[in-house]
């Protein structure tokens, strides 16, 4: 049997393992799932005859190398920072490798070694990055093939709660790592290209510069800028493009309300708060507000942020119990961001019956024969339950399909790479449609620039 080693059995691994197990009989596969949490690895494979769970500590060189040497291909579903030791072992033992993570400088440094050995090191093949790359390049290549010149590309992705589980005023729940949500947008200004002009949005303005997006059947969304929209400009072959913008999607109104936390400093992760374990939520909020011998915390909050009592945004903060005297932080030496995360998790943690949703929206503007055109492409995927989530589906399935395609030598171009070539994206996107991951394309009037960006 051909052995596929999957290192890591976290949230995004469920669909990946399910897919491989379903293919294991016809493809003659043995799926080996290695994790430091043996019980969790065992739970994901159940009693399947073509699967095996092993205890694998990625920091234990001997057990890691033994598992990799025994495999025909290796899938790393570990946090991105842990891929590199696995990758080095794959070079040593001549094994192809697949990850869903961004290519790190350390991973990129292995490109020559991978090419010299004819190894495929496929990265960024989850949802974002991943499905965004493939779906974008498919349309961009079609436009180029008919002689069109790309002049605009905008791309947005959001991990949200499904409509039937959307029952709070923020229209949001944590469907992935809460810490990443709290820290979103930090570490540099949003950078993009608008009508051939470089534009920057500093963190303190990021959540007030949004773009509205409409998806048929799912209503209105808003998008705010990612940190560096130009990261893939050359990779996509868009060096001469006039407008290039990548962003994150939320429901309308989220960004305005979130901006209040940014302005107060509650998303700061750079210092700790003294005696934080003995603070109530109310004490935490009050720590960021001016002293007043007469005004309540609520009044100071509204006054400092210019929020009227009848403003719809006010109800969002009340819903979070921000001003509770009885709910305690209970975190020692915590940063403001850590405390805010704890408060939000009270309200935004998915209930057992809740489902999540992935939304993606691309805009392609191009010139052809002296005229301008625009294509909008949208994708919505809903989760099934807390194990087989939309996030796990859109991350795990592309990884699984690519793994099998590499194993079957349908993807053979060697080197450290991302899925932007026809060899990779054509069969994967086609198979994803069988699982309901489908892009709907429509031609719309070319609008040129968005005034919100200019």
C-alpha positions as CSV (number, residue, x, y, z in Angstrom):
1,X,0.0,0.0,0.0
2,X,1.1,3.6,-0.6
3,X,1.6,5.5,2.6
4,X,0.4,9.0,3.2
5,X,1.7,10.6,6.4
6,X,-0.4,13.4,7.8
7,X,1.3,15.2,10.6
8,X,-1.2,17.0,12.8
9,X,-4.8,16.2,13.5
10,X,-6.1,19.6,14.4
11,X,-9.3,21.4,13.3
12,X,-8.4,21.7,9.6
13,X,-7.5,18.0,9.3
14,X,-11.0,16.4,9.5
15,X,-12.0,16.8,5.8
16,X,-8.5,16.0,4.6
17,X,-8.4,12.7,6.4
18,X,-12.0,11.9,5.5
19,X,-11.3,12.4,1.8
20,X,-8.1,10.3,1.9
21,X,-9.9,7.5,3.8
22,X,-12.7,7.5,1.2
23,X,-10.1,7.2,-1.6
24,X,-8.0,4.6,0.3
25,X,-9.5,1.5,-1.2
26,X,-9.6,2.4,-4.9
27,X,-6.2,4.2,-4.6
28,X,-4.5,1.5,-2.4
29,X,-3.6,4.0,0.4
30,X,-2.6,3.6,4.0
31,X,-3.3,6.9,5.9
32,X,-1.0,7.4,8.8
33,X,-2.0,10.2,11.1
34,X,0.7,11.4,13.5
35,X,0.1,13.7,16.4
36,X,1.3,14.4,19.9
37,X,-2.3,13.9,20.9
38,X,-2.7,10.3,20.0
39,X,-6.3,10.1,21.2
40,X,-7.4,12.9,18.8
41,X,-5.6,11.3,15.9
42,X,-7.3,8.0,16.6
43,X,-10.7,9.7,16.8
44,X,-10.4,11.2,13.3
45,X,-9.6,7.8,11.7
46,X,-12.0,5.7,13.7
47,X,-11.7,2.0,13.0
48,X,-10.9,2.4,9.3
49,X,-8.9,-0.6,8.1
50,X,-6.7,1.6,5.9
51,X,-5.7,4.0,8.6
52,X,-3.3,4.1,11.5
53,X,-2.7,6.6,14.2
54,X,0.8,7.1,15.7
55,X,2.2,9.2,18.5
56,X,4.4,11.7,16.8
57,X,6.2,14.6,18.5
58,X,7.6,16.8,15.7
59,X,10.4,17.9,18.1
60,X,11.5,14.3,18.6
61,X,14.0,13.9,15.7
62,X,14.1,10.1,15.8
63,X,10.3,9.5,15.7
64,X,9.8,12.3,13.1
65,X,12.4,11.0,10.7
66,X,11.3,7.4,11.2
67,X,7.7,8.3,10.2
68,X,8.8,10.4,7.2
69,X,11.2,7.8,5.9
70,X,8.4,5.3,6.1
71,X,6.0,7.4,4.0
72,X,5.5,7.9,0.2
73,X,4.3,11.5,0.7
74,X,4.1,13.8,3.7
75,X,1.3,16.3,4.6
76,X,2.1,18.8,7.3
77,X,-0.9,20.2,9.0
78,X,1.2,21.7,11.9
79,X,1.4,25.4,12.7
80,X,3.4,27.1,10.0
81,X,6.5,27.6,12.1
82,X,6.9,23.9,12.6
83,X,7.0,22.9,8.9
84,X,10.7,23.5,8.3
85,X,12.1,20.5,10.2
86,X,9.6,18.3,8.4
87,X,10.6,19.8,5.1
88,X,14.3,19.3,5.7
89,X,13.7,15.6,6.5
90,X,11.6,15.4,3.3
91,X,14.7,16.6,1.3
92,X,16.9,14.1,3.1
93,X,14.6,11.2,2.5
94,X,13.4,12.2,-1.0
95,X,9.7,12.7,-0.1
96,X,7.2,15.1,-1.7
97,X,5.5,17.4,0.8
98,X,2.2,19.4,1.0
99,X,1.2,22.2,3.4
100,X,-1.6,24.8,3.5
101,X,0.7,27.5,5.0
102,X,2.3,30.5,3.6
103,X,5.8,29.9,2.2
104,X,8.3,31.1,4.8
105,X,11.8,32.3,3.9
106,X,13.2,29.1,5.4
107,X,10.9,27.0,3.2
108,X,11.7,29.1,0.1
109,X,15.4,28.4,0.8
110,X,14.8,24.7,0.1
111,X,13.6,25.4,-3.5
112,X,16.9,24.5,-5.2
113,X,17.4,21.3,-3.1
114,X,13.8,20.2,-3.9
115,X,14.3,20.9,-7.6
116,X,17.6,19.1,-7.7
117,X,15.9,16.0,-6.3
118,X,12.8,16.4,-8.4
119,X,10.5,16.9,-5.3
120,X,7.2,18.7,-5.3
121,X,6.9,21.0,-2.2
122,X,3.3,22.3,-2.6
123,X,2.4,25.1,-0.1
124,X,-0.4,27.6,0.3
125,X,-3.1,25.1,-0.9
126,X,-5.7,25.7,1.7
127,X,-8.5,28.3,1.3
128,X,-6.7,31.6,1.8
129,X,-4.0,31.1,0.8
130,X,-5.0,28.3,-1.7
131,X,-8.5,28.4,-3.3
132,X,-8.0,32.1,-3.7
133,X,-4.8,31.6,-5.7
134,X,-6.4,28.9,-7.9
135,X,-9.7,30.6,-8.6
136,X,-8.0,33.9,-9.3
137,X,-5.4,32.4,-11.7
138,X,-8.0,30.4,-13.6
139,X,-9.9,33.6,-14.5
140,X,-6.8,35.7,-15.1
141,X,-5.4,33.1,-17.4
142,X,-8.7,33.0,-19.4
143,X,-8.6,36.7,-19.8
144,X,-5.0,36.7,-21.0
145,X,-5.7,33.8,-23.5
146,X,-8.4,35.9,-25.3
147,X,-6.0,38.9,-25.5
148,X,-7.3,40.8,-22.5
149,X,-5.0,43.0,-20.3
150,X,-5.7,42.9,-16.5
151,X,-6.2,46.4,-15.1
152,X,-8.0,45.6,-11.8
153,X,-7.9,42.7,-9.4
154,X,-9.6,42.7,-6.0
155,X,-10.0,39.6,-3.7
156,X,-11.7,39.2,-0.4
157,X,-12.2,36.2,1.9
158,X,-14.0,35.8,5.2
159,X,-14.5,33.1,7.7
160,X,-18.0,33.8,9.2
161,X,-20.9,32.1,10.9
162,X,-23.5,30.5,8.7
163,X,-26.8,32.4,8.3
164,X,-28.8,29.9,10.4
165,X,-26.3,30.3,13.3
166,X,-26.0,34.1,13.0
167,X,-27.8,35.1,16.2
168,X,-25.8,38.0,17.7
169,X,-25.7,41.7,16.9
170,X,-22.1,41.5,15.6
171,X,-23.1,38.9,13.0
172,X,-19.9,37.1,13.9
173,X,-18.5,34.2,15.8
174,X,-15.0,32.7,16.1
175,X,-14.7,30.0,13.4
176,X,-10.9,29.8,13.6
177,X,-8.2,31.2,15.9
178,X,-9.6,33.9,18.1
179,X,-6.2,35.5,18.7
180,X,-5.7,36.1,15.0
181,X,-9.1,37.9,14.9
182,X,-8.2,40.2,17.8
183,X,-4.8,41.0,16.3
184,X,-5.9,41.4,12.7
185,X,-4.4,44.2,10.8
186,X,-1.5,44.9,13.2
187,X,2.1,44.9,12.3
188,X,2.1,47.4,9.4
189,X,-0.2,49.5,7.3
190,X,-2.6,48.1,4.7
191,X,-0.8,48.6,1.4
192,X,-2.5,48.4,-2.0
193,X,-2.4,49.8,-5.5
194,X,-5.2,52.1,-6.8
195,X,-5.2,53.5,-10.3
196,X,-1.4,53.1,-10.5
197,X,-1.0,54.9,-7.1
198,X,0.4,53.3,-4.0
199,X,-2.0,53.6,-1.1
200,X,-1.6,52.9,2.6
201,X,-4.1,52.6,5.5
202,X,-2.6,52.7,9.0
203,X,-3.9,50.4,11.6
204,X,-5.8,53.1,13.4
205,X,-7.8,53.8,10.2
206,X,-8.1,50.3,8.8
207,X,-11.6,49.5,10.1
208,X,-13.1,52.7,8.9
209,X,-12.0,52.2,5.2
210,X,-14.3,49.5,4.1
211,X,-15.8,48.4,0.8
212,X,-19.3,47.0,0.4
213,X,-19.8,43.6,-1.4
214,X,-23.1,41.9,-2.3
215,X,-23.4,38.1,-2.7
216,X,-26.6,36.8,-4.2
217,X,-28.7,34.9,-1.7
218,X,-26.4,35.9,1.2
219,X,-26.8,39.7,1.4
220,X,-24.3,42.4,2.0
221,X,-20.8,42.2,3.4
222,X,-17.9,44.6,3.9
223,X,-14.2,44.2,3.3
224,X,-11.2,45.8,4.9
225,X,-7.7,45.8,3.5
226,X,-5.1,43.1,4.3
227,X,-1.7,44.2,5.4
228,X,0.1,43.9,2.0
229,X,-2.1,43.5,-1.1
230,X,0.9,43.6,-3.3
231,X,2.5,40.4,-2.0
232,X,1.3,38.4,-5.0
233,X,1.5,41.1,-7.7
234,X,4.6,39.6,-9.5
235,X,3.6,36.0,-8.6
236,X,0.3,36.5,-10.5
237,X,2.0,38.3,-13.3
238,X,0.2,41.5,-12.6
239,X,3.2,43.9,-12.6
240,X,1.5,46.4,-14.9
241,X,-1.9,46.3,-13.2
242,X,-3.5,49.6,-12.1
243,X,-5.6,48.4,-9.1
244,X,-4.7,45.6,-6.8
245,X,-6.5,45.1,-3.5
246,X,-6.9,42.1,-1.1
247,X,-9.1,42.2,1.9
248,X,-11.0,40.4,4.7
249,X,-14.8,40.1,4.7
250,X,-17.2,40.7,7.5
251,X,-20.9,41.5,7.8
252,X,-21.8,45.2,7.4
253,X,-21.3,47.1,10.7
254,X,-18.7,44.8,12.2
255,X,-15.7,47.0,11.3
256,X,-17.2,50.2,12.6
257,X,-18.0,48.6,16.0
258,X,-14.6,46.8,16.1
259,X,-12.8,50.1,15.4
260,X,-13.8,51.3,18.9
261,X,-11.6,48.6,20.5
262,X,-8.7,49.7,18.3
263,X,-9.2,53.4,19.2
264,X,-9.3,52.6,22.9
265,X,-6.2,50.4,22.7
266,X,-7.9,47.1,23.7
267,X,-6.3,45.1,20.9
268,X,-2.8,46.0,22.0
269,X,-0.7,42.9,22.7
270,X,2.6,44.7,23.6
271,X,2.3,45.1,27.4
272,X,0.6,43.5,30.3
273,X,-2.0,45.0,32.7
274,X,-1.2,44.9,36.5
275,X,-3.6,43.0,38.7
276,X,-5.5,41.9,35.6
277,X,-6.7,38.6,37.3
278,X,-8.7,40.7,39.8
279,X,-10.4,42.9,37.3
280,X,-14.0,42.8,36.3
281,X,-14.9,43.4,32.6
282,X,-16.1,46.8,33.7
283,X,-12.7,47.5,35.4
284,X,-10.9,46.6,32.2
285,X,-13.0,49.0,30.1
286,X,-12.6,51.7,32.7
287,X,-8.8,51.4,32.6
288,X,-8.8,52.9,29.2
289,X,-11.2,55.8,30.0
290,X,-10.6,59.2,31.7
291,X,-11.3,59.5,35.4
292,X,-14.5,61.1,36.5
293,X,-15.9,61.4,40.0
294,X,-19.5,61.5,38.7
295,X,-19.8,59.9,35.2
296,X,-20.5,56.2,34.8
297,X,-18.2,53.9,32.8
298,X,-20.9,53.7,30.2
299,X,-21.2,57.4,29.9
300,X,-17.5,57.9,29.7
301,X,-17.3,55.2,27.0
302,X,-20.0,56.8,24.9
303,X,-18.6,60.3,25.3
304,X,-15.0,59.3,24.5
305,X,-16.1,57.5,21.3
306,X,-18.9,59.8,20.3
307,X,-21.6,57.1,20.5
308,X,-25.2,58.2,21.0
309,X,-27.3,56.1,23.4
310,X,-29.8,55.3,20.5
311,X,-27.0,54.3,18.1
312,X,-27.3,50.7,16.9
313,X,-23.6,50.2,17.6
314,X,-24.2,50.8,21.3
315,X,-26.3,47.7,21.7
316,X,-23.4,45.6,20.4
317,X,-21.2,46.5,23.3
318,X,-24.0,45.9,25.8
319,X,-24.5,42.4,24.3
320,X,-20.9,41.6,25.1
321,X,-21.4,42.4,28.8
322,X,-18.5,44.8,28.5
323,X,-19.7,46.7,31.6
324,X,-20.3,43.7,33.8
325,X,-19.3,44.1,37.5
326,X,-19.5,40.4,38.1
327,X,-17.7,38.8,35.2
328,X,-14.0,38.6,36.0
329,X,-10.9,38.6,33.7
330,X,-9.1,35.9,35.8
331,X,-6.0,36.1,33.6
332,X,-2.7,37.0,35.4
333,X,-0.4,39.6,33.8
334,X,-2.6,39.6,30.6
335,X,-2.2,42.0,27.7
336,X,-5.2,44.1,26.6
337,X,-5.6,41.8,23.5
338,X,-5.7,38.7,25.7
339,X,-8.4,40.2,28.0
340,X,-10.5,41.4,25.0
341,X,-10.2,37.9,23.5
342,X,-11.6,36.3,26.7
343,X,-14.5,38.7,26.8
344,X,-15.4,38.1,23.2
345,X,-15.1,34.3,23.6
346,X,-18.0,34.5,26.1
347,X,-20.3,35.7,23.3
348,X,-18.6,34.5,20.0
349,X,-17.8,30.9,20.7
350,X,-19.7,28.6,18.4
351,X,-22.4,26.6,20.1
352,X,-22.3,22.8,19.5
353,X,-25.1,23.0,16.8
354,X,-23.7,26.1,15.1
355,X,-22.3,26.0,11.5
356,X,-19.7,28.2,9.9
357,X,-19.4,29.7,6.5
358,X,-16.5,30.7,4.1
359,X,-17.2,33.5,1.6
360,X,-14.9,34.6,-1.2
361,X,-15.3,37.4,-3.7
362,X,-13.0,38.3,-6.6
363,X,-13.2,41.2,-9.0
364,X,-11.4,41.1,-12.3
365,X,-11.2,44.3,-14.5
366,X,-9.6,44.0,-17.9
367,X,-9.2,45.8,-21.2
368,X,-9.9,44.2,-24.6
369,X,-10.0,45.8,-28.0
370,X,-10.3,49.3,-26.6
371,X,-13.1,48.4,-24.2
372,X,-13.2,47.7,-20.5
373,X,-14.9,44.7,-18.8
374,X,-15.4,43.3,-15.4
375,X,-16.0,39.8,-14.1
376,X,-17.1,39.2,-10.4
377,X,-16.7,35.7,-9.0
378,X,-18.2,34.6,-5.7
379,X,-18.0,31.4,-3.6
380,X,-19.9,30.4,-0.5
381,X,-19.3,27.2,1.5
382,X,-21.3,26.2,4.6
383,X,-20.1,23.8,7.3
384,X,-21.9,20.6,8.3
385,X,-21.1,20.5,12.0
386,X,-18.3,21.3,14.5
387,X,-16.0,18.6,13.1
388,X,-16.7,19.0,9.4
389,X,-16.6,22.8,9.3
390,X,-16.6,25.0,6.2
391,X,-13.1,26.1,7.2
392,X,-11.9,22.5,7.5
393,X,-13.5,21.6,4.2
394,X,-12.0,24.5,2.2
395,X,-8.6,24.0,3.8
396,X,-8.5,20.2,3.9
397,X,-9.9,19.3,0.6
398,X,-7.5,21.2,-1.6
399,X,-4.6,19.8,0.4
400,X,-6.0,16.2,0.1
401,X,-6.7,16.5,-3.7
402,X,-3.2,17.9,-4.3
403,X,-1.6,15.2,-2.2
404,X,-3.2,12.4,-4.2
405,X,-2.5,14.2,-7.5
406,X,1.2,14.5,-6.6
407,X,1.3,10.8,-5.4
408,X,-0.2,9.8,-8.8
409,X,2.3,12.0,-10.7
410,X,-0.4,14.2,-12.1
411,X,1.4,17.2,-10.6
412,X,5.1,16.8,-11.3
413,X,6.8,20.2,-11.6
414,X,9.4,20.2,-8.8
415,X,10.3,22.9,-6.3
416,X,8.8,25.0,-3.5
417,X,5.6,26.4,-5.0
418,X,2.1,27.6,-4.7
419,X,-0.9,26.5,-6.8
420,X,-1.0,29.0,-9.6
421,X,-0.3,26.9,-12.7
422,X,-2.9,25.1,-14.8
423,X,-1.3,21.8,-14.0
424,X,-2.3,22.3,-10.4
425,X,-5.5,24.5,-10.4
426,X,-7.5,23.0,-13.3
427,X,-8.0,19.4,-11.8
428,X,-8.3,20.6,-8.2
429,X,-10.9,23.3,-8.9
430,X,-12.9,20.8,-11.0
431,X,-12.9,18.2,-8.3
432,X,-13.8,20.8,-5.6
433,X,-17.0,21.5,-7.5
434,X,-18.0,17.9,-6.7
435,X,-17.9,18.9,-3.0
436,X,-20.0,22.1,-3.5
437,X,-17.1,24.5,-3.6
438,X,-18.2,26.3,-6.7
439,X,-17.5,29.8,-8.0
440,X,-20.3,31.8,-9.7
441,X,-19.0,34.2,-12.3
442,X,-20.9,37.0,-13.8
443,X,-20.1,39.9,-16.1
444,X,-20.8,43.3,-14.6
445,X,-20.2,46.9,-15.8
446,X,-16.6,47.9,-15.2
447,X,-16.6,50.5,-12.5
448,X,-13.0,51.5,-12.7
449,X,-12.0,52.6,-9.2
450,X,-13.8,52.5,-5.8
451,X,-14.1,55.9,-4.2
452,X,-13.5,54.4,-0.8
453,X,-10.0,53.4,-1.9
454,X,-9.1,56.7,-3.6
